[in-house]
Amino acid sequence: MAMETTPLAASPSRVAAWLALAHCTGAGPVLLKRAVQALGSPELVLGAATAQLAQVEGIGSVRAAAIIRSASTANTGALLERCAQHGISVLCPDDADWPPGFRHIPDPPIVLYVRGRWRRQDLLAVAVVGARRCTLYGREQAGKFAAALAEAGVTIISGGARGIDTAAHEGALRGGGRTVVVQGCGLEYCYPSENVGLYDRIVREGRGAVFSELPLDQPPLPENFPPRNRIIAALALGVLVVEANLRSGSLITARLAADDYGREVFALPGRVDSATSSGTHHLIKTGAAALVENVEDILRGIGQGELVDHAGTQRQGPRDRSGDTEARGRGDAASHQHGKWTVETGNQKQGTSRTDPTAMTVPQRKIFDALGREPLDVDSLCENCALPASVVVAELTFLQIRGLVRRGRDQRYALRN
């Protein structure tokens, strides 16, 4: 069985090279990614002659000169020292902790500044987004859905803004789960300022992370937030829009998620006469989002998408999630229909035990057997079951839905009595 490969941790010189690129002027993430792919590494981009770099599609001589000039003035040593003083780490695409959802989108960030820690279990994530000026109904529902998803082991991604975003982060913490904030400013700022306690708690308690692709001293300017939305969409398996008007940035996140990144999009209906729900109603009416009434709708939705793991490997034909080629039994929890993987989360057939091996996929059985010995975290299950993290976190969710597995507040999983 093909194993998931983990990239080596980036060397200090490689991190410095990516940092220098991130501070270049004249080119954004798409062109810089193209340059690295064309020349082979960030170091080779930085060391290239202007004429050589200009040959990369879309760059040209003017941009090439600007890239080389600005990169040569980047004091990456001083920048890394500032990060260390503020408890901030720097992730780059060659780091083992680089979120794998970025590897197959056209415009990934060049680097990520991080407070806290991104973990393997955060591969199973849903973004919850919506209006800053939301209603009480919207705040309540955002917190309720985030808490229920967190209890099911799903990490909550959002932008930390007032209103729906903040309610989602707080709901995730109430649910005993993890949450990730993607800021539209540098990490020397806290935006909005009233969330400083919330962000500190996320980091201090090891409950998630605060991300930004922007330089540490970049203030929260309006133009920073639309690009921030693509990171939210790329980190998640699906996006839940709780309340949004027709001009909301949340609709940008939803469009990116569905059209550009192939993610699932969900929308919560509101009052028909509420302007704050006009955007979510538009998503539902046009078929751009699935209407959701409960958290099970979301869990089924992220399980029904075409199974393409975050390493970019698309499963072909009637395979199960472990990569084995055995045909699925009629009692399997997942089946292949019309080129889509669908998940059956209803009651088992009469006379079939919940723990009957024929009622589980092969990876579910491996996880179930491993948990028969002692509670384990995701990393331990990956090692013991020889399964990729993307498979383990997905199958754990389905086992929880079926009432076979529970997740403790220590982020370890055990069998239910």
C-alpha positions as CSV (number, residue, x, y, z in Angstrom):
1,M,0.0,0.0,0.0
2,A,1.3,3.4,-0.9
3,M,2.3,5.4,2.1
4,E,1.9,9.1,2.7
5,T,5.2,10.9,2.4
6,T,6.2,13.7,4.8
7,P,8.5,16.4,3.5
8,L,11.7,17.0,5.5
9,A,11.8,20.0,7.8
10,A,13.1,23.0,6.0
11,S,16.7,24.1,6.8
12,P,17.3,27.6,8.2
13,S,18.8,28.6,4.9
14,R,15.7,27.4,3.0
15,V,13.4,29.2,5.4
16,A,15.4,32.4,4.9
17,A,15.2,32.0,1.2
18,W,11.4,31.7,1.3
19,L,11.2,34.7,3.6
20,A,13.2,36.8,1.2
21,L,10.8,35.8,-1.6
22,A,7.8,36.6,0.6
23,H,9.1,40.2,1.0
24,C,9.6,40.7,-2.7
25,T,7.7,43.5,-4.4
26,G,6.5,43.3,-8.0
27,A,5.1,39.7,-7.9
28,G,2.4,37.9,-5.9
29,P,2.0,34.3,-4.8
30,V,1.1,32.9,-8.2
31,L,4.1,34.3,-10.1
32,L,6.5,33.5,-7.2
33,K,5.3,29.9,-7.1
34,R,5.7,29.7,-10.9
35,A,9.2,31.0,-10.6
36,V,10.2,28.5,-7.9
37,Q,8.7,25.7,-10.0
38,A,10.6,26.9,-13.2
39,L,14.0,27.4,-11.6
40,G,13.8,24.6,-9.0
41,S,14.1,26.3,-5.6
42,P,13.8,29.7,-3.8
43,E,17.5,29.9,-3.6
44,L,17.9,29.6,-7.3
45,V,15.2,32.3,-7.9
46,L,17.1,34.6,-5.6
47,G,20.4,33.9,-7.3
48,A,19.1,34.1,-10.9
49,A,20.1,36.7,-13.3
50,T,17.5,39.2,-14.3
51,A,17.4,37.9,-17.8
52,Q,16.9,34.3,-16.6
53,L,14.1,35.2,-14.2
54,A,12.4,37.4,-16.8
55,Q,11.9,34.3,-19.0
56,V,9.4,32.8,-16.5
57,E,5.9,33.2,-17.9
58,G,4.2,36.3,-16.6
59,I,7.3,37.9,-15.0
60,G,9.2,39.8,-17.6
61,S,12.2,42.1,-17.2
62,V,10.6,44.8,-15.0
63,R,9.2,42.3,-12.5
64,A,12.4,40.3,-12.5
65,A,14.5,43.3,-11.6
66,A,12.0,44.3,-8.9
67,I,12.1,40.8,-7.4
68,I,15.9,40.5,-7.3
69,R,16.3,44.1,-6.0
70,S,13.8,43.7,-3.1
71,A,15.0,40.2,-2.2
72,S,18.6,41.4,-1.9
73,T,17.5,44.0,0.7
74,A,15.5,41.6,2.9
75,N,17.2,41.2,6.3
76,T,15.9,37.7,7.1
77,G,18.1,37.2,10.1
78,A,16.6,40.2,11.9
79,L,13.1,39.2,10.9
80,L,13.6,35.7,12.3
81,E,14.9,37.2,15.5
82,R,11.8,39.4,15.8
83,C,9.6,36.3,15.3
84,A,11.4,34.5,18.1
85,Q,10.9,37.4,20.4
86,H,7.1,37.3,19.8
87,G,6.8,33.5,20.0
88,I,6.1,33.3,16.3
89,S,7.3,30.5,14.0
90,V,7.7,30.7,10.2
91,L,6.4,27.9,8.0
92,C,7.4,27.5,4.4
93,P,6.4,25.0,1.7
94,D,9.4,22.7,2.4
95,D,8.5,22.3,6.1
96,A,6.9,19.1,7.4
97,D,4.2,21.2,9.1
98,W,3.2,23.1,5.9
99,P,-0.6,22.7,5.6
100,P,-1.0,20.1,2.8
101,G,-4.2,21.8,1.5
102,F,-1.9,24.5,0.1
103,R,0.1,22.2,-2.2
104,H,-2.5,22.0,-4.9
105,I,-3.9,25.5,-5.2
106,P,-2.6,28.0,-7.7
107,D,-2.0,30.8,-5.2
108,P,-0.6,29.5,-1.9
109,P,1.1,31.8,0.5
110,I,4.8,32.0,0.2
111,V,5.3,31.6,4.0
112,L,3.0,31.5,7.0
113,Y,3.7,33.3,10.3
114,V,2.2,31.2,13.1
115,R,1.4,31.5,16.7
116,G,0.5,28.2,18.2
117,R,0.7,24.9,16.3
118,W,-0.9,23.4,13.2
119,R,-1.4,19.6,13.8
120,R,-2.2,16.6,11.7
121,Q,-5.7,16.4,13.1
122,D,-6.4,19.8,11.6
123,L,-6.6,18.2,8.2
124,L,-10.2,17.5,9.1
125,A,-11.4,21.1,9.1
126,V,-14.5,23.2,8.3
127,A,-14.4,26.9,7.8
128,V,-17.3,28.9,9.5
129,V,-17.6,32.4,8.0
130,G,-20.2,35.1,7.9
131,A,-21.1,38.7,8.6
132,R,-19.4,41.0,11.1
133,R,-22.7,42.8,11.7
134,C,-24.7,39.7,12.3
135,T,-27.9,39.0,14.2
136,L,-28.2,37.3,17.6
137,Y,-29.5,34.3,15.6
138,G,-26.4,34.2,13.5
139,R,-24.0,34.4,16.5
140,E,-25.9,31.7,18.3
141,Q,-26.0,29.4,15.3
142,A,-22.3,29.9,14.4
143,G,-21.3,29.0,18.0
144,K,-23.7,26.1,18.1
145,F,-22.5,24.6,14.8
146,A,-18.8,25.2,15.6
147,A,-19.2,23.5,19.0
148,A,-20.9,20.5,17.6
149,L,-18.3,20.1,14.8
150,A,-15.5,20.5,17.4
151,E,-17.1,17.8,19.5
152,A,-16.9,15.5,16.4
153,G,-13.2,16.2,16.0
154,V,-13.4,18.8,13.3
155,T,-11.1,21.8,13.5
156,I,-12.8,25.2,13.0
157,I,-11.2,27.7,10.6
158,S,-12.2,31.3,10.5
159,G,-10.9,34.8,10.1
160,G,-11.2,36.1,13.6
161,A,-13.5,39.1,12.7
162,R,-16.2,40.4,14.8
163,G,-19.6,38.7,14.6
164,I,-19.8,35.2,13.0
165,D,-16.1,34.5,12.9
166,T,-15.5,35.2,16.6
167,A,-18.6,33.2,17.6
168,A,-17.3,30.3,15.6
169,H,-13.8,30.4,17.3
170,E,-15.5,30.6,20.7
171,G,-17.9,27.8,19.9
172,A,-15.0,25.5,18.9
173,L,-13.3,26.1,22.3
174,R,-16.6,25.4,24.1
175,G,-16.9,22.1,22.2
176,G,-13.5,21.1,23.5
177,G,-11.9,21.2,20.0
178,R,-9.3,23.2,18.0
179,T,-9.6,26.3,16.0
180,V,-7.4,28.3,13.6
181,V,-7.6,32.1,13.1
182,V,-6.4,33.4,9.7
183,Q,-5.7,37.1,10.3
184,G,-5.8,39.9,7.6
185,C,-2.8,41.6,9.2
186,G,0.6,40.9,10.6
187,L,0.9,39.0,13.9
188,E,2.3,41.9,15.7
189,Y,-1.3,43.2,15.5
190,C,-4.4,41.7,17.0
191,Y,-7.5,42.4,14.9
192,P,-10.0,43.1,16.2
193,S,-8.3,44.3,19.3
194,E,-11.0,42.9,21.7
195,N,-10.0,39.4,20.6
196,V,-6.5,39.5,22.1
197,G,-7.7,37.3,25.0
198,L,-9.3,34.8,22.6
199,Y,-6.2,34.5,20.5
200,D,-4.0,34.2,23.6
201,R,-6.2,31.4,25.0
202,I,-6.1,29.5,21.7
203,V,-2.3,29.5,21.8
204,R,-1.7,29.2,25.5
205,E,-4.0,26.2,25.9
206,G,-2.7,24.4,22.7
207,R,-6.1,24.6,21.1
208,G,-5.0,25.8,17.7
209,A,-3.1,28.5,15.9
210,V,-3.2,32.0,14.6
211,F,-1.9,32.4,11.0
212,S,-0.9,35.2,8.7
213,E,0.9,35.4,5.4
214,L,1.6,39.1,5.9
215,P,4.7,40.7,7.3
216,L,4.7,41.1,11.1
217,D,4.1,44.8,11.0
218,Q,1.4,44.9,8.3
219,P,-1.7,46.7,9.7
220,P,-5.3,45.4,9.1
221,L,-5.9,47.3,5.9
222,P,-9.1,46.6,3.9
223,E,-7.2,45.3,0.9
224,N,-5.7,42.5,3.0
225,F,-8.9,40.7,3.7
226,P,-10.1,39.3,0.3
227,P,-6.7,37.6,-0.2
228,R,-6.9,36.2,3.3
229,N,-10.1,34.4,2.4
230,R,-8.4,32.1,0.0
231,I,-6.3,30.7,2.9
232,I,-9.4,30.0,4.9
233,A,-10.9,28.2,1.9
234,A,-7.8,26.2,1.2
235,L,-7.3,25.0,4.8
236,A,-10.8,23.5,5.1
237,L,-12.7,20.5,3.6
238,G,-15.8,22.6,3.5
239,V,-17.1,26.1,4.2
240,L,-20.2,26.9,6.2
241,V,-21.7,30.4,5.5
242,V,-23.9,31.4,8.5
243,E,-25.0,34.9,7.6
244,A,-23.8,37.1,4.8
245,N,-25.3,39.8,2.6
246,L,-24.9,39.9,-1.2
247,R,-21.7,41.9,-1.0
248,S,-20.1,40.0,1.9
249,G,-16.5,38.8,1.7
250,S,-17.9,35.4,2.9
251,L,-19.3,34.9,-0.6
252,I,-15.7,35.3,-1.9
253,T,-14.6,32.5,0.4
254,A,-17.5,30.3,-0.7
255,R,-16.7,30.9,-4.4
256,L,-13.0,30.2,-4.0
257,A,-13.9,27.1,-2.0
258,A,-16.3,25.7,-4.6
259,D,-15.0,26.9,-7.9
260,D,-11.2,27.1,-7.5
261,Y,-10.4,24.6,-4.7
262,G,-13.1,21.9,-5.1
263,R,-14.3,22.2,-1.5
264,E,-17.9,21.7,-0.2
265,V,-20.0,24.8,0.5
266,F,-22.9,24.9,3.0
267,A,-25.3,27.7,3.9
268,L,-27.5,28.2,6.9
269,P,-30.9,29.7,6.0
270,G,-32.1,32.8,7.9
271,R,-35.2,34.9,8.0
272,V,-36.6,35.6,4.5
273,D,-36.7,39.4,5.2
274,S,-33.3,39.6,6.8
275,A,-30.7,41.5,4.7
276,T,-27.9,39.7,6.6
277,S,-29.1,36.4,5.1
278,S,-29.6,37.6,1.5
279,G,-26.2,36.2,0.5
280,T,-26.7,32.8,2.1
281,H,-30.2,32.5,0.5
282,H,-28.6,33.4,-2.9
283,L,-26.1,30.6,-2.4
284,I,-28.9,28.1,-1.7
285,K,-31.2,29.3,-4.5
286,T,-28.5,29.1,-7.1
287,G,-27.2,25.7,-6.0
288,A,-23.8,27.1,-5.0
289,A,-24.3,25.8,-1.5
290,A,-26.1,23.0,0.3
291,L,-28.8,24.0,2.8
292,V,-27.9,22.7,6.2
293,E,-30.2,22.2,9.2
294,N,-27.9,20.3,11.6
295,V,-24.2,19.3,11.9
296,E,-24.9,15.9,10.5
297,D,-25.6,17.6,7.1
298,I,-22.1,19.0,7.1
299,L,-20.4,15.8,8.3
300,R,-22.2,13.8,5.5
301,G,-21.3,16.5,3.0
302,I,-17.5,16.5,3.7
303,G,-17.7,12.7,3.5
304,Q,-19.4,12.6,0.2
305,G,-17.0,14.6,-1.9
306,E,-14.7,12.9,-4.4
307,L,-12.0,11.3,-2.3
308,V,-8.9,13.3,-3.1
309,D,-6.6,13.3,-0.1
310,H,-4.5,16.4,0.8
311,A,-1.4,14.8,-0.7
312,G,-3.1,15.2,-4.1
313,T,-3.7,11.5,-4.8
314,Q,-7.1,10.8,-6.3
315,R,-8.5,7.3,-5.6
316,Q,-9.6,5.5,-8.7
317,G,-12.3,3.0,-9.2
318,P,-14.0,0.9,-6.4
319,R,-11.2,1.2,-3.9
320,D,-11.6,1.6,-0.2
321,R,-9.8,4.4,1.7
322,S,-6.8,2.3,2.6
323,G,-5.9,1.9,-1.1
324,D,-6.8,-1.8,-1.1
325,T,-8.5,-3.1,-4.2
326,E,-11.0,-5.4,-2.6
327,A,-14.6,-4.8,-3.6
328,R,-16.7,-3.3,-0.8
329,G,-19.2,-5.4,1.0
330,R,-22.8,-4.4,1.0
331,G,-22.5,-3.4,4.6
332,D,-19.5,-1.0,4.1
333,A,-19.9,2.4,5.6
334,A,-18.7,4.0,2.4
335,S,-19.6,3.0,-1.2
336,H,-18.6,4.3,-4.6
337,Q,-21.5,5.7,-6.6
338,H,-21.4,7.7,-9.8
339,G,-17.7,8.5,-9.3
340,K,-18.4,9.9,-5.8
341,W,-17.7,8.5,-2.4
342,T,-20.8,8.5,-0.3
343,V,-21.1,7.8,3.4
344,E,-24.0,5.9,5.0
345,T,-24.4,7.1,8.6
346,G,-27.8,5.6,9.4
347,N,-28.6,2.6,11.5
348,Q,-27.0,-0.7,10.7
349,K,-29.1,-3.4,9.1
350,Q,-31.1,-5.5,11.5
351,G,-29.1,-8.4,12.8
352,T,-25.8,-6.7,12.1
353,S,-23.5,-5.9,15.0
354,R,-22.1,-2.4,15.2
355,T,-18.6,-3.9,15.5
356,D,-19.1,-6.5,12.7
357,P,-16.0,-6.2,10.5
358,T,-18.2,-6.4,7.4
359,A,-20.0,-3.2,8.5
360,M,-16.7,-1.2,8.4
361,T,-14.3,-0.1,5.7
362,V,-10.8,-1.6,6.0
363,P,-9.2,1.5,7.5
364,Q,-12.1,1.8,10.0
365,R,-11.5,-1.8,11.1
366,K,-7.7,-1.1,11.6
367,I,-8.5,2.0,13.7
368,F,-11.1,0.2,15.7
369,D,-8.7,-2.7,16.5
370,A,-5.9,-0.2,17.4
371,L,-8.2,1.6,19.8
372,G,-9.1,-1.7,21.4
373,R,-5.8,-1.6,23.3
374,E,-5.7,2.0,24.6
375,P,-6.8,5.6,23.8
376,L,-4.6,7.1,21.1
377,D,-4.0,10.4,19.4
378,V,-4.1,10.9,15.6
379,D,-0.3,10.6,15.2
380,S,-0.2,7.3,17.1
381,L,-3.1,5.9,15.0
382,C,-1.3,6.9,11.8
383,E,1.8,5.0,12.9
384,N,0.0,2.0,14.3
385,C,-2.4,1.6,11.4
386,A,0.0,2.6,8.6
387,L,-2.6,5.0,7.3
388,P,-2.3,8.6,6.1
389,A,-3.5,11.3,8.5
390,S,-6.1,12.4,6.0
391,V,-7.7,8.9,6.1
392,V,-7.4,8.5,9.8
393,V,-9.1,11.9,10.7
394,A,-11.9,11.2,8.2
395,E,-12.6,7.7,9.4
396,L,-12.5,8.7,13.0
397,T,-15.4,11.1,12.3
398,F,-17.5,8.4,10.7
399,L,-16.8,6.1,13.6
400,Q,-17.9,8.8,16.0
401,I,-21.1,9.4,14.0
402,R,-21.9,5.7,14.3
403,G,-21.3,5.9,18.1
404,L,-18.3,3.5,18.1
405,V,-15.6,6.0,19.1
406,R,-15.4,9.0,21.4
407,R,-12.9,11.8,21.6
408,G,-11.6,13.0,24.9
409,R,-10.6,16.6,25.8
410,D,-7.0,15.4,25.7
411,Q,-7.4,15.0,21.9
412,R,-7.1,11.2,22.2
413,Y,-9.7,8.7,20.9
414,A,-11.1,5.7,22.6
415,L,-13.8,3.1,22.0
416,R,-17.2,3.8,23.6
417,N,-18.3,1.3,26.2
